[in-house]
Amino acid sequence: MNRSLIALALLLPLAAFLGCSEDTTGAGGGVDNPDSAAAYWFQALGDTVQHMGEAMDAGDTDYLRDLDFSAIRAGFQEVIATESMHSLAHVGMGLVELLEVNYDPDIWDMIDSILASEGRDGGPAPLAHPLRGRLLGREWAILAEAPLTLADASRSLPGNVTIANMQAIIHGGILPKVSQAITHFDLAEIDPDFSHHYVVDGDTCEADRGELYFTGAALRALRGGLRMMIGYDMDLAGADGTYDWLDADEWEMTWEVLDGPVETGDTLRYHSTYIEDEVRVIRNLRHLLTDPGSTFLTLNTDDWSGESMLSLARSDMLAMIGKLDLARTAILAEADEQDDDLIKIGMLEDLDAEVGGIVDGPAFAQAWEGLDDVIAWADSLFRHPMTFTDDMGTGPFTITVNLSVLFTDPVADWKTMLPLHEWNDEAEWVDEYADPSEQPWNPEAEYWLMTPDGWEHFFGIGWVDGLEEETWMAGEPVTFLDNQGGSINPDVVLPFMPDDDYTFAGLFPGMTRGDWIDLLGYGD
């Protein structure tokens, strides 16, 4: 299937609403004519967005920090106060809500911390990674990547930027704005005659209810992904309470050159420590997974209910699917000329043809005849168990998946779902040694020392007094166990699950240990 074509069909509606209105009549100071006033403020919004893009290209963060949408917001609010169901004003208000998220002070504080840690005073406009850049246009990616996006974002961030902080900003700052935007777009959808012409790169285009529905789907994808991100405690603070263990290297060195005890020259004293990446990562993962106070991978319960967030995320995904169906129906029913339509009937017909032409995909995809089948399949996937029969690599196999259980009856603590295992004593899998270096040196010759910053050379050294301490992997940190407590080799024997639950808390209803052995090709 042509993924770029699908992305174009789904993402262009958002870009379209940020285009400039053709109708620039009206005055910002009054609403004697609500249509003209709404068009005026929409033009102002389009101009602002254009200037935002120019500022981002120029790296002008001062302009971006000082952006103020209050006048545009007040203009749309005045139109809505006069005509409560004015669809274009509600679309404008929805966009303002989303754009203001990018300029939330808490997010800018996080951006400043990130930039400072990177030794920079300015950079791209927020949102911060994992939402760096545009909020608009990343709705589907955020949904697809959540919640792994948060874990990826944690690498090499300053100490005060944590996943816990990011989740708090999502809950308290971003989600309310996205929800308000959804409310405005839903009100705009009520207008059966909604149609707005705009200009993109000099070309006039039309957005109507079909584009509204697509945008509503995109916003629910965004909100659903964000809610998934904050369902579980995913904070990755290590044993020392920091994220330092996620850095690429753990090599520290100190050295000094002092007047030495010998008359021939100075003394170089150095001390280096090196910890292999794998050791550092496993040590901290063990802390996250075994510390009695660790809430890692448990449902959030302190400031919000993770269980509620996941349930609402499922509702968003079902609503997203419904909006996509409405968009498809509305566009296919259009009777006007298609030349200036953003999403044309022909585009959907092309998608139908591509979907109906899948021959190399899984069996369920080969049964699709058009986009309506994909929408119906996705709706079923989030509502009830679905059974798939396919060639899984070891022959035909049937498996049932109940994806909805992840949202309707979520696991309280995913640490309890790990295969049966025990951690070995560190002495069994870590090799630590110290290598002292004491030697006289010819002060007329250079002394070279490999440091974390590269090779350093020293002159006039008469004596070297060094200590190199290194830590390396030397064995297996974990022993996998059978259900009698004996050790197994997971390369040969399928790992055993707690309570003999091979359904993974209902995600794969009816699956047994024997089923997984057959499916994965184990020989026991």
C-alpha positions in Angstrom: 0.0 0.0 0.0 1.2 3.5 -0.8 1.9 4.8 2.7 2.8 8.3 1.5 -0.6 8.6 -0.2 -2.4 7.6 3.0 -0.3 10.1 5.0 -1.1 12.8 2.5 -4.8 12.1 2.8 -4.8 12.1 6.6 -2.4 14.9 7.4 -3.2 17.5 4.8 -6.5 18.6 6.4 -4.5 20.1 9.3 -2.2 21.9 7.1 -5.1 23.2 5.1 -6.8 24.8 8.0 -3.6 26.8 8.6 -3.8 28.2 5.1 -4.9 31.8 4.5 -8.5 32.6 3.9 -9.4 34.2 0.5 -12.0 36.4 2.2 -9.9 39.1 4.0 -12.8 41.5 4.4 -14.1 42.5 7.8 -12.5 44.4 10.6 -11.0 43.0 13.7 -12.9 45.4 15.9 -16.4 44.3 15.4 -18.8 41.5 14.5 -21.6 43.3 12.6 -20.9 40.7 10.0 -19.8 37.4 11.8 -18.7 35.8 8.5 -16.4 38.7 7.7 -15.1 38.9 11.2 -14.3 35.2 11.4 -12.6 35.4 8.0 -10.6 38.4 9.2 -9.3 36.6 12.3 -8.7 33.4 10.3 -6.5 35.5 8.0 -4.7 36.9 11.0 -4.1 33.3 12.3 -2.8 32.2 8.9 -0.4 35.2 8.8 0.9 34.3 12.3 1.5 30.7 11.3 3.4 31.9 8.2 5.6 34.1 10.4 6.1 31.3 12.8 7.5 29.1 10.0 9.8 32.0 8.9 11.0 32.5 12.5 11.7 28.8 12.9 13.7 28.7 9.7 15.7 31.7 10.9 16.2 30.3 14.4 14.4 33.3 15.9 13.4 31.9 19.2 12.7 35.3 20.7 9.8 35.8 18.2 8.4 32.4 19.0 8.7 33.0 22.8 6.8 36.2 22.5 4.0 34.9 20.4 0.6 36.0 21.8 -2.6 34.6 20.4 -4.9 36.6 22.8 -6.1 39.1 20.2 -7.0 36.3 17.7 -8.6 34.2 20.5 -10.7 37.2 21.6 -11.7 37.9 18.0 -13.0 34.3 17.5 -14.7 34.4 20.9 -16.5 37.6 20.0 -17.8 36.0 16.8 -19.0 32.9 18.8 -20.6 35.2 21.4 -22.6 36.7 18.5 -23.2 33.5 16.6 -22.6 30.5 18.9 -22.4 27.9 16.2 -20.3 29.8 13.7 -18.3 26.9 12.2 -15.3 28.8 10.9 -14.8 30.6 14.2 -14.9 27.2 16.0 -12.3 25.9 13.6 -10.1 28.9 14.3 -10.6 28.5 18.1 -9.6 24.9 17.8 -6.4 25.8 16.0 -5.6 28.5 18.5 -5.9 26.0 21.4 -3.5 23.7 19.7 -1.0 26.4 18.7 -1.0 27.8 22.3 0.2 24.4 23.5 3.5 25.0 21.7 4.1 28.1 23.8 3.2 26.8 27.2 5.7 28.3 29.8 6.3 24.9 31.4 7.3 23.5 28.0 9.6 26.4 27.3 11.2 25.8 30.7 11.9 22.2 29.6 13.2 23.4 26.3 15.6 25.8 28.0 16.9 23.0 30.2 17.5 20.8 27.2 19.2 23.5 25.3 21.4 24.4 28.2 22.4 20.8 28.6 23.5 20.8 25.0 25.4 24.0 25.4 23.0 26.1 23.2 21.1 29.2 23.9 18.4 28.7 21.3 17.0 26.2 19.0 13.9 24.8 17.4 10.5 25.8 18.6 8.7 23.5 21.0 7.2 21.1 21.7 10.2 19.4 23.3 11.3 16.0 22.2 9.4 13.6 22.2 7.0 16.2 20.8 9.6 18.6 19.4 8.6 20.6 16.5 5.0 20.8 15.4 2.1 19.3 17.4 0.0 19.6 14.3 0.9 17.1 11.7 2.4 14.5 14.2 -0.9 13.2 15.5 -0.7 9.8 13.8 3.0 9.3 14.7 2.4 10.1 18.3 -0.4 7.6 18.5 1.7 4.9 16.7 4.8 5.5 18.9 3.2 5.9 22.3 4.3 5.2 24.9 7.7 4.2 23.5 8.3 7.8 22.4 8.6 8.8 26.1 11.3 6.2 26.7 13.3 7.3 23.7 13.0 10.9 24.8 14.7 10.2 28.1 18.1 9.6 26.6 20.7 12.3 27.4 18.4 14.8 28.9 19.3 17.1 31.8 18.5 15.9 35.3 15.5 18.1 35.8 13.8 16.9 32.6 12.3 13.5 33.4 9.6 11.3 32.0 7.6 12.1 35.1 7.8 15.8 34.3 6.9 15.2 30.7 3.8 13.2 31.8 2.7 15.9 34.2 2.9 18.5 31.4 1.0 16.3 29.0 -1.7 15.8 31.7 -2.0 19.3 33.0 -1.1 21.4 30.0 -1.5 19.6 26.7 -4.5 17.3 27.1 -6.9 20.0 28.2 -6.0 22.1 25.2 -6.4 19.2 22.8 -9.7 18.4 24.4 -10.9 22.0 23.9 -9.8 21.9 20.3 -11.8 18.7 19.8 -14.8 20.3 21.2 -14.5 23.3 18.8 -14.1 21.0 15.8 -17.0 18.9 16.9 -19.2 22.0 17.0 -18.0 23.0 13.5 -19.0 19.6 12.1 -22.6 20.3 13.0 -22.8 22.9 10.2 -24.0 20.8 7.2 -22.9 23.5 4.8 -19.4 24.0 6.1 -17.0 25.1 3.3 -13.9 27.3 3.5 -11.6 28.4 0.8 -8.0 29.1 1.6 -4.7 29.7 -0.2 -1.7 27.4 0.0 1.4 28.4 -2.0 -0.8 30.5 -4.2 -3.3 27.8 -5.0 -6.9 28.1 -3.9 -8.3 25.0 -2.1 -11.5 24.0 -0.5 -12.0 22.3 2.9 -15.5 21.1 3.8 -17.1 18.6 6.2 -14.9 15.7 4.9 -11.8 17.6 5.9 -13.4 18.5 9.3 -14.0 14.8 9.9 -10.5 13.9 9.0 -9.2 16.6 11.3 -11.4 15.3 14.1 -10.0 11.8 13.6 -6.4 13.2 13.7 -7.0 15.1 16.9 -8.5 12.0 18.6 -5.4 10.0 17.4 -3.3 12.7 19.1 -5.3 12.7 22.3 -5.4 8.9 22.4 -1.6 8.6 22.0 -1.0 11.2 24.7 -3.3 9.4 27.1 -1.5 6.2 26.4 1.8 8.0 27.3 0.6 8.8 30.8 -1.2 5.5 31.6 1.8 3.9 33.3 4.7 5.2 35.4 7.6 5.1 33.0 10.1 7.2 34.9 13.6 5.9 34.2 15.5 7.3 37.2 18.3 4.9 38.1 19.6 3.8 41.4 21.2 7.3 42.0 17.9 9.0 41.2 19.2 10.4 37.9 19.1 9.5 34.2 22.8 9.5 33.9 22.8 5.7 33.2 21.2 6.4 29.8 24.3 8.3 28.6 26.2 6.7 25.8 29.5 6.4 27.8 30.5 6.0 31.4 34.2 6.8 31.5 35.5 9.2 34.0 39.0 10.4 34.5 40.8 12.8 36.7 44.4 13.8 36.5 46.8 16.3 37.8 50.5 17.3 37.4 52.2 18.2 40.6 55.7 18.7 41.8 56.9 15.2 42.3 59.2 13.6 44.8 61.8 13.1 42.2 64.2 15.8 41.1 64.1 15.0 37.4 60.6 16.3 36.8 57.0 16.6 37.8 54.7 13.7 38.8 51.6 12.9 36.8 48.9 11.4 38.9 45.7 10.1 37.2 42.7 8.0 38.0 40.4 6.6 35.4 37.2 4.6 35.8 35.4 2.8 33.0 32.1 0.9 33.2 30.9 -1.0 30.2 27.6 0.2 28.9 25.9 -3.2 29.3 26.9 -3.4 33.0 25.6 0.1 33.7 22.3 -0.5 31.9 21.6 -3.9 33.6 22.4 -2.5 37.0 19.9 0.2 36.7 17.3 -2.0 35.1 17.6 -4.4 38.0 16.9 -1.4 40.3 13.8 -0.4 38.3 12.5 -3.9 38.2 13.3 -5.2 41.7 13.6 -2.2 44.1 10.7 -2.6 46.7 9.7 1.0 46.2 9.8 1.0 42.4 6.6 2.0 40.7 8.1 1.6 37.2 5.6 0.1 34.7 2.7 0.3 37.2 -0.5 2.2 36.5 -0.3 5.8 37.5 -2.3 6.5 40.6 -0.9 9.6 42.3 -2.0 12.7 40.3 -4.3 11.0 37.8 -5.7 7.5 37.1 -3.7 5.6 34.6 -6.6 3.1 34.3 -8.9 6.0 33.3 -6.4 7.3 30.8 -6.2 4.0 29.0 -9.9 3.6 29.0 -10.3 7.1 27.5 -7.5 6.3 25.0 -9.6 3.4 23.7 -12.6 5.7 23.4 -10.5 8.1 21.4 -9.4 5.4 19.0 -12.9 4.2 18.5 -14.0 7.8 17.9 -11.1 8.3 15.5 -12.2 5.3 13.5 -15.7 6.6 13.4 -14.6 10.0 12.2 -12.5 8.4 9.4 -15.6 6.5 8.3 -17.7 9.8 8.3 -14.9 11.5 6.3 -14.9 8.8 3.7 -18.7 8.9 3.4 -18.9 12.7 3.2 -16.2 13.0 0.5 -17.6 10.2 -1.7 -21.0 11.9 -1.5 -19.6 15.2 -2.8 -21.2 16.4 -6.1 -19.2 19.6 -6.7 -16.1 20.0 -8.9 -13.1 18.3 -7.3 -10.4 20.5 -8.8 -9.9 22.6 -5.6 -10.8 20.0 -3.0 -8.1 19.1 -0.6 -9.1 15.5 -0.4 -10.6 14.4 -3.7 -12.9 11.5 -4.4 -10.2 10.2 -6.8 -7.8 9.9 -3.9 -10.1 7.7 -1.9 -10.8 5.6 -5.0 -7.1 5.1 -5.4 -6.8 4.1 -1.8 -9.7 1.6 -2.3 -7.9 0.1 -5.3 -4.6 -0.2 -3.3 -6.3 -1.7 -0.3 -8.1 -4.2 -2.5 -4.9 -5.2 -4.2 -2.9 -6.5 -1.3 -1.6 -9.9 -2.2 1.6 -10.2 -0.1 0.3 -9.1 3.3 -1.3 -11.2 6.1 -4.5 -13.1 5.3 -6.8 -10.7 6.9 -5.4 -7.8 4.8 -5.8 -9.8 1.6 -9.5 -10.0 2.4 -10.0 -6.3 2.3 -11.7 -4.9 -0.8 -11.5 -1.2 0.1 -10.9 1.4 2.8 -14.3 0.7 4.4 -13.1 -2.8 5.1 -10.0 -1.4 6.9 -12.1 0.9 9.0 -14.5 -1.9 9.9 -11.5 -4.2 10.8 -9.9 -1.5 13.0 -13.2 -0.9 14.8 -13.6 -4.6 15.6 -10.0 -4.8 16.7 -10.6 -2.3 19.6 -14.0 -3.7 20.5 -13.7 -7.5 20.9 -11.4 -10.5 20.4 -10.4 -11.2 16.8 -9.1 -14.5 15.5 -6.4 -14.6 12.8 -5.3 -17.6 10.8 -2.1 -17.3 8.9 1.2 -18.8 8.1 3.4 -17.8 11.1 6.6 -19.0 9.6 6.3 -22.5 11.1 3.2 -23.4 9.3 -0.5 -22.4 9.5 -1.5 -21.2 12.9 -4.6 -19.6 14.4 -4.4 -17.1 17.2 -6.9 -14.9 19.0 -6.0 -11.3 20.0 -8.1 -9.2 22.4 -6.4 -5.9 22.1 -9.1 -4.0 24.0 -8.1 -5.8 27.2 -5.0 -3.5 27.4 -7.4 -0.6 27.8 -10.5 -2.0 29.5 -8.7 -4.2 32.0 -5.1 -3.1 32.1 -2.4 -4.9 33.9 -1.7 -3.1 37.2 2.1 -3.8 37.2 3.8 -5.1 34.1 6.8 -6.2 36.2 4.6 -9.1 37.4 4.3 -10.3 33.8 8.0 -11.0 33.3 8.9 -14.7 32.8 10.0 -16.6 35.9 13.6 -15.6 36.7 16.0 -14.7 39.5 18.9 -12.2 39.5 22.3 -13.7 40.0 24.8 -12.2 42.5 26.7 -9.4 40.8 30.0 -11.1 41.4 28.8 -13.8 39.0 28.3 -11.5 36.0 30.5 -8.4 36.7 34.3 -8.4 36.5 36.0 -5.5 38.3 39.7 -5.0 38.4 42.2 -2.2 39.1 45.5 -1.7 37.3 48.0 0.6 39.1 50.7 2.2 37.0 53.8 3.4 38.8 56.9 4.1 36.7 59.7 6.7 36.2 59.6 8.7 33.0 62.1 10.6 30.9 61.1 14.3 31.4 62.5 15.0 27.9 59.9 12.7 26.3 56.2 13.2 26.0 53.8 11.1 28.0 50.6 10.2 26.2 47.4 9.4 28.1 44.1 8.2 26.6 41.3 10.2 28.1 37.5 10.4 27.5 38.2 13.5 25.3 40.9 11.7 23.3 44.7 11.5 23.6 46.4 14.0 25.9 50.1 14.5 26.0 52.2 15.9 28.9 55.8 17.3 28.9 58.4 17.3 31.6 57.0 14.2 33.4 59.4 12.5 35.7 57.1 10.0 37.4 53.7 8.5 36.6 51.4 7.4 39.4 48.2 6.1 37.9 45.2 3.9 38.6 42.8 2.4 36.0 39.7 0.8 37.3 37.4 -1.1 34.9 34.1 -2.9 35.1 33.1 -5.4 32.4 30.4 -8.0 31.8 31.6 -11.5 32.7 28.4 -13.6 32.7 24.7 -13.8 32.7 22.9 -11.4 35.2 19.6 -13.4 35.1 18.8 -17.1 35.4 15.5 -18.1 33.9 13.5 -20.7 35.9 10.9 -23.4 35.3 7.8 -23.7 37.3 9.6 -25.9 39.8 12.4 -23.4 40.5 15.0 -25.1 38.3 17.1 -23.2 35.8 16.5 -23.3 32.1 18.2 -22.1 28.9 15.8 -19.7 27.2 17.4 -20.3 23.9 16.3 -24.0 24.1 13.3 -24.0 26.4 10.4 -21.5 26.2 10.5 -19.3 29.4 7.8 -20.1 31.9 5.2 -17.5 32.8 3.9 -16.7 36.3 0.8 -18.6 37.3 1.1 -20.5 34.0 -0.6 -17.6 32.3 0.2 -17.8 28.6 -2.6 -15.5 27.6 -0.7 -12.5 29.0 -3.5 -11.3 31.1 -6.1 -12.0 28.4 -4.3 -10.4 25.5 -4.2 -13.7 23.8 -7.3 -15.6 25.0 -7.0 -19.4 25.1 -3.2 -19.5 24.4 -1.4 -22.3 26.2 2.3 -23.0 26.7 2.1 -25.7 24.0 0.6 -23.2 21.6 3.5 -20.8 22.0 6.0 -23.6 21.7 4.4 -24.5 18.3 4.2 -20.9 17.2 7.7 -19.9 18.1 9.3 -23.2 17.0 10.7 -24.4 20.3 11.7 -28.0 20.4 10.8 -29.1 23.9 
